[in-house]
Amino acid sequence: MDKKIYKDRVKRLREVNTVVKSLDTAIREASFNLLKSYVTGREIENTGEGTGGEVPQDKQSFFSEFNHEKPSDNVLLVSAYHYSQYGTAPLDRSDIKQIADDVGIIVPDRSDMTLKQAKKKGRSLFNSVGGGKYKPTVHGEKYLKETYKVKKGKKKKEENKE
């Protein structure tokens, strides 16, 4: 997390603290949960179970949450962001490169090979759908959800017409 994001969140947390301290102690915790998204800059998904999953609000805030040492791990991070936006819509090297360039992270030139070889617990995370495109397997979806705290996106992806 960079200093600007840190300072912004501390400022917001102090604002929320002032409000929450003025409330009845019986409702403080629930009140803070209502204001979490304001503090973090991320929307909180209500699952109906009292705990929420975080949903990326924008690219910068999502990518600022993670710091991967290996460029191949950044491919999985980009895939998680793509999944949070477009669900299981296929992605290719150009999609990965564009997102990585937008947020300033390094990915390997052959990111498609990273997707092809990505496995956790002996199970493939992505399947080839032809034309150099890959989409997450069921195990890949589970991995992305658990590791990057994303949910399946519902946006329609515009296909490149070349």
N, C-alpha and C positions, 0 to 999 in steps of 0.2 A: 504494500500500500504506500503510495507516495505521500509526501507531507501535505499537499493541498487537500487531498481527500481526508487525511487524518484530522487536520485542523477544522475542516468543514463538519466532520462528524462530531468532534468534541464540542464545537459550538452548538450544534443541534441537540446533542445529548444534554448539555447544560440547560438549554431552553426547556426541553422535555422534563428534566429533573425539577425545575421550578414549578411546572404545572402539576406533576405527579405528587410532589411534597405537599401541595395545598389540598390534596384530596383525602377522603376518608381512607384509613389504612386497609379497610376491607376490600377496597376496589383498586388499590394502587397497582398491583401486579397486572390485573386485567387491563387497566388503563395504559400501562406501559406497552403491553402487547399490541394495543391498538395504534400506538405511535411509533412502533419499531421501524416501519417503512420510511417514516420521515427522517429518523436518525441515520439509517443505513443508506438511504437513497435507492432502496430496492423494494419492489412490491412484495407483499407477503400473501401467499396463497392460503386461503382458508380451507382446510381439509375437513372441517366439521368435527375433528377430534381434539380440538384445543391446541394443536400444534400446527404450525404452518410451514410449508416449504417455500424457499425463496425463489423468486422468478427474476431473471435479469431484466433491469429496467432499460439499460442501454449497453452498447458494446464496451465503452470505456469502464463503466463501473463493474461489469462482469469480469473483464480481463484483469482489472486491478486487484481482484481477489486472489489471483493465482500467480506463482512465480516458478516456472519450470526451468531447470538447468539445461535439459536436453531438448534440442529442436524437435525430436520425434514426439516428445511429450506435448509440445505445443500443438502438434497436429491433432492430438486427441482433444486438447482444450478447444481448438477451433471447431472440431467436430461436435463437441458438446454445445458450443454456442449455436452452430448451425442447427443442431437438433432442437434446441430451445426455441428456435424461430420457425423452422420448417418441418419439424417432426422427422419422419423417415424419408423425406425427399432425398434423392441421390445427390452426392456432392463429388466434385472432381478436383484435380490439381489447381485449376484456375480459381475455383471457389475458395479453396484453402489459402492460396497465395493472396487473393484480394482481401480477405478478412484479416490475414496476418499483417499485410502491409498497412491496412487501415488502422490497426491498433499498435503497430510497431514491434511485433514479435518475430523471432526468427524461426523459420520452418525449413526442412530439407527440400532440395529441388525436386526430388522424387517422393513427394508426400503420398502419392498413390501407393507406393511400395510399403510405406508405413502402415497405411490402412489395410492393405492386403495381408500383412504379416502380424497385425495387432491381435494378441491373444491374452486372455486372463484366465487363470485356472484351467488351461488347456482348451479353452473354447474361443473360437474366432469372434471378434467384435464387429467385423464388417464383412459383407458379401459384395462381390462384384455384380453389377447389373448390366455390364457391357459398356463399351465406349469409354472406358477409363473412369467410370463412375462407380461409387460405392455407397451403400446404405447400411445403417446399423442392423445387426442381427438382434434377436430378442435378448440375447446375453449382452450385446453391445448397448442396447437401450438401458438395461438394468445397470450396467457399469457406468454409463454417462450420468444417469439419475443419481446414483449413490455417490460417485466420486465428485461430481461438479454441482450437485444439488440443483439440477434443472428439471423441468417437466417438458413433456412433448409439446412442441409448438404446433400451431394450427395455420400459420400463414401459408398462402399459396406462393410457391417459388416460380418466378418468371424464368423460363428457359431461354438460353441464348440461341438466337436464330442466326446462324452463320451460313 
